Amino acid sequence: MMRKMWWKYLGVVLVGFSIVAGFLGPVPKLHILNESIRNVYFHVPMWFSMLSMYLVSVIYSIKYLSSSNLKNDTLAVEAVNTGIVFCFLGLLTGMQWANITWGEPWTNDPQLNSSAIATLMYLAYLVLRNALEEEQQRARISAVYNIFAFPIMVVLLFVLPKLTDSLHPGSGGNSTFGDLDMDNNMRPVFYSAVIGWILIGGWICTLRYRVRLLAAKLNND
């Protein structure tokens, strides 16, 4: 049991460490950002976790198309469901940070607008699934949609904002937090948060997947 659960315990430990150190650990004194730099431990890991879940979803959508095994489709949709949770957490923490540093929670910024479009795109994936009743048809169409949605999302979040003026770090010619604002005290906490939240995301996804399989089994009995 311990061999199977180790990554879950590791995720809990890393997230717990990042939360405690995130609030109590030392951070550099920065102009404008001040103590709000601590949000990098929470905001950025949400996006990494979201991307990880969306990537898992694409992998299992491809597996479904090659095997027609509905279990792969179930895991694909539950990875998207989990990713959307992290997406909203990323948006909320980002809006809070923007309100502190830019004076309003949502500015007309290319990075923010691209994030909103990407979010709507994955919500549309769930709407599409609910609009189709036949299992295999729903799985096939949503798998194809999912495979095309992922690279579009990557372009929206990581390519287009870099080509235009943006207030967001890492976009529009701005340096990332890692280049200017994070010191050696912050990096271990930041990387712990990223790895820990990705592991927690994987745990949530597997739990949702197992619940869906159990519900399907009970409906068939």
C-alpha positions in Angstrom: 0.0 0.0 0.0 2.8 2.4 0.9 4.5 1.8 -2.5 1.3 2.9 -4.3 0.5 5.8 -2.0 4.0 7.4 -1.7 3.3 10.1 -4.3 0.1 11.2 -2.5 1.9 11.6 0.8 4.7 13.4 -1.0 2.1 15.8 -2.6 0.6 16.5 0.8 3.9 17.2 2.4 5.2 19.5 -0.3 1.9 21.5 -0.4 1.9 21.7 3.4 5.5 22.9 3.3 4.8 25.5 0.6 1.8 26.9 2.4 3.6 27.3 5.7 6.8 28.7 4.1 4.7 30.7 1.7 3.1 32.7 4.5 6.0 32.7 7.1 9.2 32.4 5.1 11.5 35.3 4.1 10.9 37.1 0.8 12.9 39.9 -0.9 11.7 43.5 -0.4 10.4 44.5 -3.8 9.1 47.7 -5.2 5.3 47.6 -5.8 5.0 43.9 -5.2 6.1 44.0 -1.6 4.7 41.0 0.4 2.3 40.1 -2.5 5.3 38.2 -4.1 4.2 35.4 -1.8 1.3 34.8 -4.2 3.8 33.3 -6.6 3.7 30.1 -4.4 0.0 29.8 -5.0 -0.9 31.5 -8.3 1.7 30.0 -10.6 1.5 26.3 -9.3 -2.3 26.4 -10.1 -1.4 27.0 -13.8 1.2 24.3 -13.8 -1.3 21.9 -12.3 -3.9 22.9 -14.8 -1.5 22.3 -17.7 -0.5 18.9 -16.3 -4.1 17.8 -16.1 -4.9 19.1 -19.6 -1.9 17.2 -20.9 -3.0 14.0 -19.2 -6.4 14.5 -20.8 -4.9 14.8 -24.3 -2.9 11.7 -23.8 -6.0 9.7 -22.8 -8.0 11.2 -25.6 -5.4 9.9 -28.0 -5.5 6.5 -26.2 -9.2 6.4 -26.6 -9.1 7.1 -30.3 -6.6 4.2 -30.8 -8.4 1.7 -28.6 -12.1 2.8 -28.3 -11.9 2.0 -24.6 -14.4 4.2 -22.7 -12.2 4.1 -19.6 -9.7 6.2 -21.4 -12.4 8.7 -22.3 -13.6 8.8 -18.7 -10.1 9.6 -17.5 -9.7 12.2 -20.2 -12.8 14.1 -19.1 -12.0 13.8 -15.4 -8.5 15.3 -16.1 -10.2 18.2 -17.8 -12.7 18.6 -14.9 -9.7 18.7 -12.4 -7.8 21.0 -14.7 -10.7 23.5 -14.8 -10.7 23.6 -11.0 -7.1 24.6 -11.0 -7.8 27.0 -13.8 -10.4 28.9 -11.7 -8.1 28.9 -8.7 -5.3 30.3 -10.9 -7.7 33.0 -12.2 -8.9 34.0 -8.7 -5.3 34.2 -7.3 -4.2 36.1 -10.3 -7.1 38.6 -10.0 -6.3 39.2 -6.4 -2.6 39.8 -7.3 -3.6 42.1 -10.2 -5.8 44.1 -7.9 -2.9 44.7 -5.5 -0.2 45.5 -8.1 -2.2 47.0 -11.0 -5.0 48.6 -9.1 -7.9 46.4 -10.6 -8.6 42.7 -10.7 -8.9 42.5 -14.5 -7.1 44.8 -16.9 -7.3 44.8 -20.7 -4.1 42.7 -20.8 -3.4 40.2 -23.6 -2.3 37.5 -21.1 -5.5 37.8 -19.1 -7.8 37.9 -22.1 -6.0 34.9 -23.6 -6.5 33.1 -20.2 -10.3 33.8 -20.4 -10.5 32.5 -23.9 -8.7 29.3 -23.0 -11.0 28.8 -20.0 -14.1 29.2 -22.2 -12.6 26.8 -24.7 -12.4 24.0 -22.1 -15.8 24.8 -20.7 -17.1 24.4 -24.2 -15.5 21.0 -24.2 -17.7 20.0 -21.3 -20.8 21.6 -22.9 -20.1 19.6 -26.1 -19.9 16.3 -24.1 -23.2 17.0 -22.4 -24.9 17.8 -25.7 -24.1 14.3 -27.1 -26.0 11.3 -25.8 -24.5 8.2 -27.5 -21.3 7.2 -25.6 -19.0 6.3 -28.4 -20.0 9.3 -30.5 -19.5 11.6 -27.5 -16.2 10.1 -26.7 -14.9 10.4 -30.3 -16.0 13.9 -31.0 -14.8 15.3 -27.6 -11.5 13.4 -28.0 -10.8 15.1 -31.3 -11.9 18.5 -29.9 -9.6 18.0 -26.9 -6.6 17.1 -29.0 -7.0 20.3 -31.0 -7.9 22.5 -28.0 -4.6 21.8 -26.2 -2.2 23.3 -28.7 -4.5 26.2 -29.2 -4.5 26.8 -25.4 -0.7 26.7 -25.4 -0.6 29.3 -28.1 -3.1 31.5 -26.3 -1.2 31.4 -23.0 2.4 31.2 -24.0 2.9 32.5 -27.5 0.4 35.3 -28.3 1.0 37.3 -25.1 4.8 37.4 -25.8 4.1 39.0 -29.2 2.3 42.0 -27.8 2.7 44.5 -24.9 1.6 43.0 -21.6 1.9 43.9 -18.0 2.2 40.2 -17.1 5.6 38.9 -16.1 7.2 36.7 -18.9 5.0 38.3 -21.6 5.4 41.4 -23.8 9.2 41.4 -23.3 8.9 41.5 -19.5 11.2 39.3 -17.4 9.7 36.4 -15.4 9.6 36.3 -11.6 12.4 33.8 -11.8 14.7 36.3 -13.6 14.3 39.2 -11.2 12.2 38.7 -8.1 12.8 35.2 -6.8 15.8 34.6 -4.6 17.4 31.4 -3.3 15.0 31.4 -0.3 12.0 31.4 -2.5 13.0 28.9 -5.2 12.8 25.7 -3.0 9.4 26.7 -1.7 8.2 27.6 -5.3 9.4 24.3 -6.8 7.9 22.4 -3.8 4.5 24.1 -4.5 4.6 23.3 -8.2 5.4 19.6 -7.7 3.1 19.2 -4.7 0.1 20.7 -6.4 0.6 18.7 -9.6 0.7 15.5 -7.4 -2.5 16.7 -5.6 -4.1 17.3 -8.9 -3.3 13.8 -10.1 -4.7 12.4 -6.8 -8.0 14.4 -7.3 -8.2 13.2 -10.9 -7.8 9.5 -10.0 -10.4 9.8 -7.2 -12.9 11.4 -9.7 -12.1 8.7 -12.2 -12.7 5.9 -9.7 -16.0 7.4 -8.6 -17.1 7.6 -12.2 -16.2 4.0 -12.8 -18.1 2.9 -9.6 -21.1 4.9 -10.6 -21.1 3.3 -14.1 -20.9 -0.1 -12.5 -23.8 0.5 -10.2 -25.9 1.8 -13.1 -25.2 -1.3 -15.1 -26.1 -3.7 -12.2 
